[in-house]
Amino acid sequence: MTDFITTPADNFAGIRHYPFSAHYHRWQDMQVHYLDEGPADGPVVLMTHGRLGCW
């Protein structure tokens, strides 16, 4: 099993210039945050970030 560290959502409350609603998807033991913005009939753009390599 992999251990995940999650930042509490309260840490992001009140950040200036970040008007996005929080959305989360649960997958197995992990919670993934995502943004769902733009027109519903617009094209889908998937952007990811993270750390590559070994710990």
C-alpha distance matrix in Angstrom:
0.0 3.8 6.6 9.7 13.2 15.7 19.5 21.4 23.7 26.7 26.5 27.7 30.6 34.0 33.1 36.4 36.7 33.4 34.8 31.8 30.3 26.6 24.6 20.9 18.9 15.8 13.4 10.4 8.9 11.0 14.7 16.9 20.5 23.3 27.1 29.3 32.8 36.0 38.1 36.5 38.6 37.7 35.6 31.8 30.5 26.8 26.0 22.7 21.9 19.3 18.7 19.0 18.2 16.1 15.4
3.8 0.0 3.8 6.5 10.1 12.8 16.5 18.8 21.2 24.2 23.5 24.7 27.8 31.0 29.9 33.1 33.4 30.3 31.9 29.0 27.8 24.1 22.5 19.0 17.4 14.8 12.7 10.6 8.5 9.3 12.8 14.5 17.9 20.8 24.5 27.1 30.3 33.6 35.9 34.7 36.8 35.7 33.6 29.8 28.1 24.3 23.2 19.7 18.6 15.8 15.2 15.8 15.3 13.3 12.3
6.6 3.8 0.0 3.8 6.8 9.9 13.4 15.7 18.4 21.1 20.4 21.9 25.0 28.2 27.3 30.7 31.3 28.3 30.0 27.4 26.2 22.5 21.4 18.0 17.1 14.6 13.5 11.7 8.6 8.9 11.8 13.8 16.8 20.0 23.7 26.5 29.7 33.1 35.7 34.7 37.1 35.9 34.1 30.3 28.5 24.9 23.4 19.9 18.4 15.5 15.1 16.5 16.3 14.3 12.4
9.7 6.5 3.8 0.0 3.8 6.4 10.0 12.5 15.0 17.8 17.0 18.3 21.4 24.6 23.7 27.0 27.6 24.5 26.2 23.7 22.6 18.9 18.0 14.9 14.5 12.6 12.1 11.4 8.2 7.0 9.0 10.7 13.3 16.6 20.2 23.2 26.2 29.7 32.4 31.7 34.2 32.9 31.2 27.5 25.6 22.1 20.5 17.1 15.7 13.0 13.2 15.4 16.0 14.8 12.9
13.2 10.1 6.8 3.8 0.0 3.8 6.8 9.6 12.5 14.9 13.7 15.4 18.5 21.7 20.8 24.2 25.1 22.3 24.2 22.1 21.2 17.7 17.6 14.9 15.4 14.1 14.5 14.3 11.0 9.3 9.9 11.3 12.9 16.4 19.6 22.9 25.7 29.3 32.2 31.8 34.5 33.2 31.8 28.2 26.1 22.8 20.8 17.5 15.7 13.2 13.6 16.4 17.3 16.2 13.8
15.7 12.8 9.9 6.4 3.8 0.0 3.8 6.3 8.8 11.5 10.8 12.1 15.1 18.4 17.7 21.2 22.2 19.2 20.9 18.7 17.6 14.1 14.3 11.9 13.2 12.4 13.7 14.3 11.2 8.9 8.0 9.3 10.1 13.8 16.8 20.0 22.7 26.4 29.4 29.0 32.0 30.8 29.7 26.2 24.4 21.3 19.5 16.7 15.3 13.6 14.9 18.0 19.6 19.1 17.0
19.5 16.5 13.4 10.0 6.8 3.8 0.0 3.8 6.4 8.4 7.1 8.8 11.8 15.0 14.3 17.9 19.3 16.5 18.4 16.8 16.1 12.9 14.1 12.7 14.8 14.8 16.7 17.7 14.8 12.2 10.5 11.1 10.6 14.0 16.3 19.7 21.9 25.6 28.8 28.9 32.0 30.6 29.9 26.6 24.7 21.9 19.9 17.4 15.9 14.6 16.1 19.6 21.5 21.2 19.0
21.4 18.8 15.7 12.5 9.6 6.3 3.8 0.0 3.8 5.4 5.7 7.9 9.9 13.4 13.8 17.5 19.3 16.4 17.7 16.3 14.9 12.0 13.4 12.4 15.0 15.0 17.5 18.6 15.7 13.5 11.3 12.4 11.4 14.7 16.7 19.7 22.0 25.8 28.7 28.7 32.0 31.1 30.8 27.6 26.1 23.7 22.0 20.0 18.9 18.0 19.7 23.2 25.2 24.9 22.6
23.7 21.2 18.4 15.0 12.5 8.8 6.4 3.8 0.0 3.8 5.3 5.6 7.1 10.8 11.4 15.0 16.5 13.5 14.3 12.8 11.3 8.6 10.6 10.5 13.8 14.7 17.7 19.4 17.1 14.6 11.5 11.9 9.9 12.7 14.0 16.8 18.8 22.6 25.5 25.6 29.0 28.2 28.2 25.3 24.0 22.0 20.6 19.2 18.6 18.5 20.8 24.3 26.7 26.9 25.0
26.7 24.2 21.1 17.8 14.9 11.5 8.4 5.4 3.8 0.0 3.8 5.3 5.3 8.8 10.3 14.0 16.3 13.9 14.7 14.2 13.0 11.1 13.8 14.1 17.5 18.3 21.4 22.9 20.4 18.1 15.2 15.7 13.6 16.0 16.8 19.5 21.1 24.7 27.6 28.0 31.6 30.8 31.0 28.4 27.0 25.2 23.7 22.4 21.5 21.4 23.5 27.2 29.4 29.5 27.3
26.5 23.5 20.4 17.0 13.7 10.8 7.1 5.7 5.3 3.8 0.0 3.8 5.7 8.5 8.8 12.5 14.9 12.8 14.7 14.4 14.1 12.3 15.1 15.4 18.6 19.5 22.1 23.7 21.1 18.4 15.8 15.8 13.7 16.1 16.9 20.0 21.4 24.9 28.2 28.9 32.2 31.0 31.0 28.2 26.4 24.5 22.5 20.9 19.6 19.2 21.1 24.8 27.1 27.2 25.0
27.7 24.7 21.9 18.3 15.4 12.1 8.8 7.9 5.6 5.3 3.8 0.0 3.8 6.4 6.0 9.7 11.5 9.1 10.9 10.7 10.8 9.6 12.8 13.9 17.3 19.0 21.7 23.8 21.7 18.7 15.6 14.8 12.0 13.6 13.8 16.9 17.8 21.3 24.6 25.5 28.8 27.5 27.7 25.2 23.4 21.8 20.0 18.9 18.0 18.3 20.7 24.4 27.1 27.8 26.0
30.6 27.8 25.0 21.4 18.5 15.1 11.8 9.9 7.1 5.3 5.7 3.8 0.0 3.8 5.7 9.1 11.5 9.4 10.2 10.7 10.5 10.2 13.7 15.4 19.0 20.8 23.9 26.1 24.1 21.3 18.0 17.4 14.4 15.7 15.3 17.8 18.4 21.7 24.8 25.8 29.3 28.3 28.9 26.7 25.3 24.2 22.6 22.0 21.4 22.0 24.5 28.2 30.9 31.5 29.7
34.0 31.0 28.2 24.6 21.7 18.4 15.0 13.4 10.8 8.8 8.5 6.4 3.8 0.0 3.8 6.2 9.1 8.3 9.2 11.1 11.8 12.5 16.3 18.4 22.1 24.2 27.2 29.5 27.6 24.7 21.4 20.4 17.1 17.8 16.7 19.0 18.9 21.8 24.9 26.5 29.8 28.7 29.5 27.7 26.2 25.5 23.8 23.6 22.9 23.8 26.3 30.0 32.8 33.7 31.9
33.1 29.9 27.3 23.7 20.8 17.7 14.3 13.8 11.4 10.3 8.8 6.0 5.7 3.8 0.0 3.8 6.5 5.9 8.3 10.1 11.9 12.5 16.1 18.2 21.7 23.9 26.6 29.1 27.3 24.0 20.9 19.4 16.0 16.5 15.3 18.0 17.7 20.5 23.9 25.7 28.7 27.1 27.7 25.8 24.0 23.2 21.2 21.0 20.1 21.1 23.6 27.2 30.2 31.3 29.7
36.4 33.1 30.7 27.0 24.2 21.2 17.9 17.5 15.0 14.0 12.5 9.7 9.1 6.2 3.8 0.0 3.8 5.5 7.7 10.7 13.2 14.7 18.3 20.7 24.3 26.8 29.5 32.1 30.5 27.2 23.9 22.1 18.5 18.3 16.5 18.7 17.7 19.9 23.3 25.5 28.4 26.6 27.4 26.0 24.2 23.9 22.0 22.3 21.5 23.0 25.6 29.0 32.1 33.6 32.2
36.7 33.4 31.3 27.6 25.1 22.2 19.3 19.3 16.5 16.3 14.9 11.5 11.5 9.1 6.5 3.8 0.0 3.8 6.0 9.0 12.3 14.2 17.6 20.3 23.6 26.5 29.0 31.9 30.7 27.2 24.0 21.6 17.9 17.0 14.6 16.5 14.9 16.8 20.2 22.7 25.4 23.4 24.2 23.1 21.2 21.4 19.6 20.4 20.1 22.1 24.9 28.2 31.5 33.3 32.4
33.4 30.3 28.3 24.5 22.3 19.2 16.5 16.4 13.5 13.9 12.8 9.1 9.4 8.3 5.9 5.5 3.8 0.0 3.8 5.7 8.8 10.5 13.8 16.5 19.8 22.7 25.2 28.2 27.1 23.6 20.3 17.9 14.2 13.3 11.1 13.3 12.3 14.8 18.3 20.4 23.2 21.5 22.1 20.6 18.8 18.7 17.1 17.8 17.7 19.7 22.8 26.1 29.4 31.1 30.2
34.8 31.9 30.0 26.2 24.2 20.9 18.4 17.7 14.3 14.7 14.7 10.9 10.2 9.2 8.3 7.7 6.0 3.8 0.0 3.8 6.8 9.6 12.8 16.1 19.5 22.6 25.4 28.6 27.8 24.4 20.9 18.6 14.8 13.5 10.7 11.9 10.6 12.9 16.0 18.0 21.1 19.8 21.1 19.8 18.8 19.1 18.2 19.3 19.9 22.2 25.4 28.6 32.0 33.8 33.0
31.8 29.0 27.4 23.7 22.1 18.7 16.8 16.3 12.8 14.2 14.4 10.7 10.7 11.1 10.1 10.7 9.0 5.7 3.8 0.0 3.8 6.4 9.2 12.6 15.8 19.1 21.8 25.1 24.6 21.2 17.6 15.2 11.5 9.8 7.0 8.4 7.9 11.0 14.2 15.6 18.8 17.7 18.6 17.0 16.1 16.1 15.5 16.6 17.6 19.9 23.4 26.4 29.9 31.6 31.0
30.3 27.8 26.2 22.6 21.2 17.6 16.1 14.9 11.3 13.0 14.1 10.8 10.5 11.8 11.9 13.2 12.3 8.8 6.8 3.8 0.0 3.8 6.5 10.1 13.5 16.6 19.7 22.9 22.5 19.4 15.7 13.8 10.3 9.2 7.1 8.0 8.8 12.2 14.8 15.4 19.0 18.4 19.5 17.6 17.2 16.9 16.9 17.6 18.8 20.8 24.3 27.3 30.6 32.0 31.3
26.6 24.1 22.5 18.9 17.7 14.1 12.9 12.0 8.6 11.1 12.3 9.6 10.2 12.5 12.5 14.7 14.2 10.5 9.6 6.4 3.8 0.0 3.8 6.7 10.4 13.3 16.4 19.4 18.8 15.7 12.0 10.4 7.0 7.0 6.7 8.6 10.7 14.4 17.0 17.0 20.6 20.0 20.4 17.9 17.3 16.2 15.9 15.9 16.9 18.4 21.8 24.8 27.9 29.1 28.2
24.6 22.5 21.4 18.0 17.6 14.3 14.1 13.4 10.6 13.8 15.1 12.8 13.7 16.3 16.1 18.3 17.6 13.8 12.8 9.2 6.5 3.8 0.0 3.8 7.0 10.2 13.3 16.6 16.5 13.6 10.0 8.4 5.7 5.5 6.3 7.5 10.6 14.3 16.4 15.7 19.1 18.8 19.0 16.1 16.0 14.6 15.0 15.0 16.6 18.0 21.5 24.1 27.2 28.3 27.7
20.9 19.0 18.0 14.9 14.9 11.9 12.7 12.4 10.5 14.1 15.4 13.9 15.4 18.4 18.2 20.7 20.3 16.5 16.1 12.6 10.1 6.7 3.8 0.0 3.8 6.6 9.8 12.9 12.8 10.0 6.4 5.4 4.5 6.1 8.7 10.2 13.7 17.3 19.4 18.2 21.4 21.1 20.7 17.5 17.1 15.0 15.3 14.5 15.9 16.7 19.8 22.4 25.1 25.9 25.3
18.9 17.4 17.1 14.5 15.4 13.2 14.8 15.0 13.8 17.5 18.6 17.3 19.0 22.1 21.7 24.3 23.6 19.8 19.5 15.8 13.5 10.4 7.0 3.8 0.0 3.8 6.5 9.9 10.7 8.3 5.7 5.1 6.5 7.6 10.7 11.7 15.5 18.7 20.4 18.7 21.4 21.3 20.5 17.1 17.0 14.5 15.3 14.3 16.1 16.7 19.7 21.7 24.2 24.9 24.7
15.8 14.8 14.6 12.6 14.1 12.4 14.8 15.0 14.7 18.3 19.5 19.0 20.8 24.2 23.9 26.8 26.5 22.7 22.6 19.1 16.6 13.3 10.2 6.6 3.8 0.0 3.8 6.5 7.3 5.8 4.5 6.2 8.9 11.0 14.3 15.5 19.3 22.5 24.1 22.3 24.9 24.8 23.8 20.3 20.1 17.4 18.0 16.3 17.6 17.5 20.0 21.8 23.8 24.0 23.6
13.4 12.7 13.5 12.1 14.5 13.7 16.7 17.5 17.7 21.4 22.1 21.7 23.9 27.2 26.6 29.5 29.0 25.2 25.4 21.8 19.7 16.4 13.3 9.8 6.5 3.8 0.0 3.8 6.0 5.3 6.3 7.6 11.0 12.8 16.3 17.5 21.3 24.3 25.8 23.8 26.1 25.8 24.3 20.7 20.4 17.3 17.9 16.0 17.3 16.9 18.9 20.1 21.8 21.9 22.0
10.4 10.6 11.7 11.4 14.3 14.3 17.7 18.6 19.4 22.9 23.7 23.8 26.1 29.5 29.1 32.1 31.9 28.2 28.6 25.1 22.9 19.4 16.6 12.9 9.9 6.5 3.8 0.0 3.8 5.6 8.2 10.5 14.1 16.3 19.9 21.3 25.0 28.1 29.6 27.6 29.8 29.6 28.0 24.3 23.9 20.7 21.1 18.8 19.6 18.6 20.0 21.0 22.1 21.6 21.4
8.9 8.5 8.6 8.2 11.0 11.2 14.8 15.7 17.1 20.4 21.1 21.7 24.1 27.6 27.3 30.5 30.7 27.1 27.8 24.6 22.5 18.8 16.5 12.8 10.7 7.3 6.0 3.8 0.0 3.8 7.0 10.0 13.5 16.4 20.1 22.0 25.6 29.0 30.9 29.2 31.7 31.3 29.8 26.1 25.3 21.9 21.7 19.0 19.2 17.7 18.8 20.3 21.2 20.3 19.5
11.0 9.3 8.9 7.0 9.3 8.9 12.2 13.5 14.6 18.1 18.4 18.7 21.3 24.7 24.0 27.2 27.2 23.6 24.4 21.2 19.4 15.7 13.6 10.0 8.3 5.8 5.3 5.6 3.8 0.0 3.8 6.4 9.9 12.9 16.6 18.8 22.4 25.7 27.9 26.5 29.0 28.3 26.8 23.1 22.0 18.7 18.2 15.6 15.7 14.4 16.0 17.8 19.3 18.9 18.2
14.7 12.8 11.8 9.0 9.9 8.0 10.5 11.3 11.5 15.2 15.8 15.6 18.0 21.4 20.9 23.9 24.0 20.3 20.9 17.6 15.7 12.0 10.0 6.4 5.7 4.5 6.3 8.2 7.0 3.8 0.0 3.8 6.7 9.9 13.5 15.7 19.2 22.7 25.0 23.7 26.5 25.9 24.8 21.2 20.2 17.2 16.8 14.6 15.0 14.4 16.7 19.0 21.0 21.1 20.3
16.9 14.5 13.8 10.7 11.3 9.3 11.1 12.4 11.9 15.7 15.8 14.8 17.4 20.4 19.4 22.1 21.6 17.9 18.6 15.2 13.8 10.4 8.4 5.4 5.1 6.2 7.6 10.5 10.0 6.4 3.8 0.0 3.8 6.5 10.3 12.7 16.1 19.5 22.0 21.0 23.6 22.7 21.4 17.8 16.6 13.5 13.0 11.0 11.9 12.0 14.8 17.2 19.7 20.5 20.1
20.5 17.9 16.8 13.3 12.9 10.1 10.6 11.4 9.9 13.6 13.7 12.0 14.4 17.1 16.0 18.5 17.9 14.2 14.8 11.5 10.3 7.0 5.7 4.5 6.5 8.9 11.0 14.1 13.5 9.9 6.7 3.8 0.0 3.8 7.1 10.1 13.1 16.8 19.5 19.0 21.9 20.8 19.9 16.5 15.3 12.7 12.1 10.8 11.7 12.6 15.8 18.6 21.5 22.6 22.1
23.3 20.8 20.0 16.6 16.4 13.8 14.0 14.7 12.7 16.0 16.1 13.6 15.7 17.8 16.5 18.3 17.0 13.3 13.5 9.8 9.2 7.0 5.5 6.1 7.6 11.0 12.8 16.3 16.4 12.9 9.9 6.5 3.8 0.0 3.8 6.6 9.7 13.1 15.9 15.5 18.2 17.0 16.2 12.9 11.8 9.7 9.6 9.5 11.4 13.3 17.0 19.4 22.7 24.3 24.2
27.1 24.5 23.7 20.2 19.6 16.8 16.3 16.7 14.0 16.8 16.9 13.8 15.3 16.7 15.3 16.5 14.6 11.1 10.7 7.0 7.1 6.7 6.3 8.7 10.7 14.3 16.3 19.9 20.1 16.6 13.5 10.3 7.1 3.8 0.0 3.8 6.1 9.7 12.7 12.9 15.8 14.5 14.3 11.6 10.6 9.8 10.0 11.1 13.1 15.6 19.4 21.8 25.3 27.2 27.2
29.3 27.1 26.5 23.2 22.9 20.0 19.7 19.7 16.8 19.5 20.0 16.9 17.8 19.0 18.0 18.7 16.5 13.3 11.9 8.4 8.0 8.6 7.5 10.2 11.7 15.5 17.5 21.3 22.0 18.8 15.7 12.7 10.1 6.6 3.8 0.0 3.8 7.1 9.4 9.3 12.4 11.5 11.9 9.7 10.0 10.2 11.6 13.4 16.0 18.8 22.5 24.7 28.2 30.2 30.4
32.8 30.3 29.7 26.2 25.7 22.7 21.9 22.0 18.8 21.1 21.4 17.8 18.4 18.9 17.7 17.7 14.9 12.3 10.6 7.9 8.8 10.7 10.6 13.7 15.5 19.3 21.3 25.0 25.6 22.4 19.2 16.1 13.1 9.7 6.1 3.8 0.0 3.8 7.0 8.3 11.2 9.9 11.0 9.8 10.1 11.4 12.5 15.0 17.5 20.6 24.3 26.5 30.2 32.4 32.7
36.0 33.6 33.1 29.7 29.3 26.4 25.6 25.8 22.6 24.7 24.9 21.3 21.7 21.8 20.5 19.9 16.8 14.8 12.9 11.0 12.2 14.4 14.3 17.3 18.7 22.5 24.3 28.1 29.0 25.7 22.7 19.5 16.8 13.1 9.7 7.1 3.8 0.0 3.8 6.5 8.6 7.0 9.0 9.2 10.1 12.6 14.1 17.2 19.9 23.3 26.9 28.9 32.5 35.0 35.6
38.1 35.9 35.7 32.4 32.2 29.4 28.8 28.7 25.5 27.6 28.2 24.6 24.8 24.9 23.9 23.3 20.2 18.3 16.0 14.2 14.8 17.0 16.4 19.4 20.4 24.1 25.8 29.6 30.9 27.9 25.0 22.0 19.5 15.9 12.7 9.4 7.0 3.8 0.0 3.8 5.4 5.2 8.4 9.7 11.8 14.6 16.8 20.0 23.0 26.4 30.0 31.7 35.4 37.9 38.6
36.5 34.7 34.7 31.7 31.8 29.0 28.9 28.7 25.6 28.0 28.9 25.5 25.8 26.5 25.7 25.5 22.7 20.4 18.0 15.6 15.4 17.0 15.7 18.2 18.7 22.3 23.8 27.6 29.2 26.5 23.7 21.0 19.0 15.5 12.9 9.3 8.3 6.5 3.8 0.0 3.8 5.6 8.4 9.1 12.0 14.5 17.3 20.2 23.4 26.6 30.3 31.8 35.3 37.7 38.5
38.6 36.8 37.1 34.2 34.5 32.0 32.0 32.0 29.0 31.6 32.2 28.8 29.3 29.8 28.7 28.4 25.4 23.2 21.1 18.8 19.0 20.6 19.1 21.4 21.4 24.9 26.1 29.8 31.7 29.0 26.5 23.6 21.9 18.2 15.8 12.4 11.2 8.6 5.4 3.8 0.0 3.8 6.8 8.9 12.2 15.2 18.3 21.5 24.9 28.2 31.8 33.0 36.5 39.0 40.1
37.7 35.7 35.9 32.9 33.2 30.8 30.6 31.1 28.2 30.8 31.0 27.5 28.3 28.7 27.1 26.6 23.4 21.5 19.8 17.7 18.4 20.0 18.8 21.1 21.3 24.8 25.8 29.6 31.3 28.3 25.9 22.7 20.8 17.0 14.5 11.5 9.9 7.0 5.2 5.6 3.8 0.0 3.8 6.5 9.3 12.7 15.5 18.9 22.3 25.7 29.2 30.4 33.9 36.7 37.9
35.6 33.6 34.1 31.2 31.8 29.7 29.9 30.8 28.2 31.0 31.0 27.7 28.9 29.5 27.7 27.4 24.2 22.1 21.1 18.6 19.5 20.4 19.0 20.7 20.5 23.8 24.3 28.0 29.8 26.8 24.8 21.4 19.9 16.2 14.3 11.9 11.0 9.0 8.4 8.4 6.8 3.8 0.0 3.8 6.5 10.0 13.0 16.5 19.9 23.4 26.7 27.5 31.0 33.9 35.3
31.8 29.8 30.3 27.5 28.2 26.2 26.6 27.6 25.3 28.4 28.2 25.2 26.7 27.7 25.8 26.0 23.1 20.6 19.8 17.0 17.6 17.9 16.1 17.5 17.1 20.3 20.7 24.3 26.1 23.1 21.2 17.8 16.5 12.9 11.6 9.7 9.8 9.2 9.7 9.1 8.9 6.5 3.8 0.0 3.8 6.5 9.9 13.2 16.7 20.1 23.4 24.3 27.8 30.5 31.9
30.5 28.1 28.5 25.6 26.1 24.4 24.7 26.1 24.0 27.0 26.4 23.4 25.3 26.2 24.0 24.2 21.2 18.8 18.8 16.1 17.2 17.3 16.0 17.1 17.0 20.1 20.4 23.9 25.3 22.0 20.2 16.6 15.3 11.8 10.6 10.0 10.1 10.1 11.8 12.0 12.2 9.3 6.5 3.8 0.0 3.8 6.5 10.0 13.4 16.9 20.3 21.1 24.7 27.6 29.0
26.8 24.3 24.9 22.1 22.8 21.3 21.9 23.7 22.0 25.2 24.5 21.8 24.2 25.5 23.2 23.9 21.4 18.7 19.1 16.1 16.9 16.2 14.6 15.0 14.5 17.4 17.3 20.7 21.9 18.7 17.2 13.5 12.7 9.7 9.8 10.2 11.4 12.6 14.6 14.5 15.2 12.7 10.0 6.5 3.8 0.0 3.8 6.7 10.3 13.6 16.9 17.8 21.3 24.0 25.4
26.0 23.2 23.4 20.5 20.8 19.5 19.9 22.0 20.6 23.7 22.5 20.0 22.6 23.8 21.2 22.0 19.6 17.1 18.2 15.5 16.9 15.9 15.0 15.3 15.3 18.0 17.9 21.1 21.7 18.2 16.8 13.0 12.1 9.6 10.0 11.6 12.5 14.1 16.8 17.3 18.3 15.5 13.0 9.9 6.5 3.8 0.0 3.8 7.0 10.5 13.9 15.1 18.7 21.6 22.7
22.7 19.7 19.9 17.1 17.5 16.7 17.4 20.0 19.2 22.4 20.9 18.9 22.0 23.6 21.0 22.3 20.4 17.8 19.3 16.6 17.6 15.9 15.0 14.5 14.3 16.3 16.0 18.8 19.0 15.6 14.6 11.0 10.8 9.5 11.1 13.4 15.0 17.2 20.0 20.2 21.5 18.9 16.5 13.2 10.0 6.7 3.8 0.0 3.8 6.9 10.3 11.7 15.4 18.0 19.0
21.9 18.6 18.4 15.7 15.7 15.3 15.9 18.9 18.6 21.5 19.6 18.0 21.4 22.9 20.1 21.5 20.1 17.7 19.9 17.6 18.8 16.9 16.6 15.9 16.1 17.6 17.3 19.6 19.2 15.7 15.0 11.9 11.7 11.4 13.1 16.0 17.5 19.9 23.0 23.4 24.9 22.3 19.9 16.7 13.4 10.3 7.0 3.8 0.0 3.7 7.1 9.2 12.9 15.5 16.2
19.3 15.8 15.5 13.0 13.2 13.6 14.6 18.0 18.5 21.4 19.2 18.3 22.0 23.8 21.1 23.0 22.1 19.7 22.2 19.9 20.8 18.4 18.0 16.7 16.7 17.5 16.9 18.6 17.7 14.4 14.4 12.0 12.6 13.3 15.6 18.8 20.6 23.3 26.4 26.6 28.2 25.7 23.4 20.1 16.9 13.6 10.5 6.9 3.7 0.0 3.7 6.6 10.0 12.1 12.5
18.7 15.2 15.1 13.2 13.6 14.9 16.1 19.7 20.8 23.5 21.1 20.7 24.5 26.3 23.6 25.6 24.9 22.8 25.4 23.4 24.3 21.8 21.5 19.8 19.7 20.0 18.9 20.0 18.8 16.0 16.7 14.8 15.8 17.0 19.4 22.5 24.3 26.9 30.0 30.3 31.8 29.2 26.7 23.4 20.3 16.9 13.9 10.3 7.1 3.7 0.0 3.8 6.7 8.7 9.3
19.0 15.8 16.5 15.4 16.4 18.0 19.6 23.2 24.3 27.2 24.8 24.4 28.2 30.0 27.2 29.0 28.2 26.1 28.6 26.4 27.3 24.8 24.1 22.4 21.7 21.8 20.1 21.0 20.3 17.8 19.0 17.2 18.6 19.4 21.8 24.7 26.5 28.9 31.7 31.8 33.0 30.4 27.5 24.3 21.1 17.8 15.1 11.7 9.2 6.6 3.8 0.0 3.8 7.0 9.0
18.2 15.3 16.3 16.0 17.3 19.6 21.5 25.2 26.7 29.4 27.1 27.1 30.9 32.8 30.2 32.1 31.5 29.4 32.0 29.9 30.6 27.9 27.2 25.1 24.2 23.8 21.8 22.1 21.2 19.3 21.0 19.7 21.5 22.7 25.3 28.2 30.2 32.5 35.4 35.3 36.5 33.9 31.0 27.8 24.7 21.3 18.7 15.4 12.9 10.0 6.7 3.8 0.0 3.8 6.7
16.1 13.3 14.3 14.8 16.2 19.1 21.2 24.9 26.9 29.5 27.2 27.8 31.5 33.7 31.3 33.6 33.3 31.1 33.8 31.6 32.0 29.1 28.3 25.9 24.9 24.0 21.9 21.6 20.3 18.9 21.1 20.5 22.6 24.3 27.2 30.2 32.4 35.0 37.9 37.7 39.0 36.7 33.9 30.5 27.6 24.0 21.6 18.0 15.5 12.1 8.7 7.0 3.8 0.0 3.8
15.4 12.3 12.4 12.9 13.8 17.0 19.0 22.6 25.0 27.3 25.0 26.0 29.7 31.9 29.7 32.2 32.4 30.2 33.0 31.0 31.3 28.2 27.7 25.3 24.7 23.6 22.0 21.4 19.5 18.2 20.3 20.1 22.1 24.2 27.2 30.4 32.7 35.6 38.6 38.5 40.1 37.9 35.3 31.9 29.0 25.4 22.7 19.0 16.2 12.5 9.3 9.0 6.7 3.8 0.0
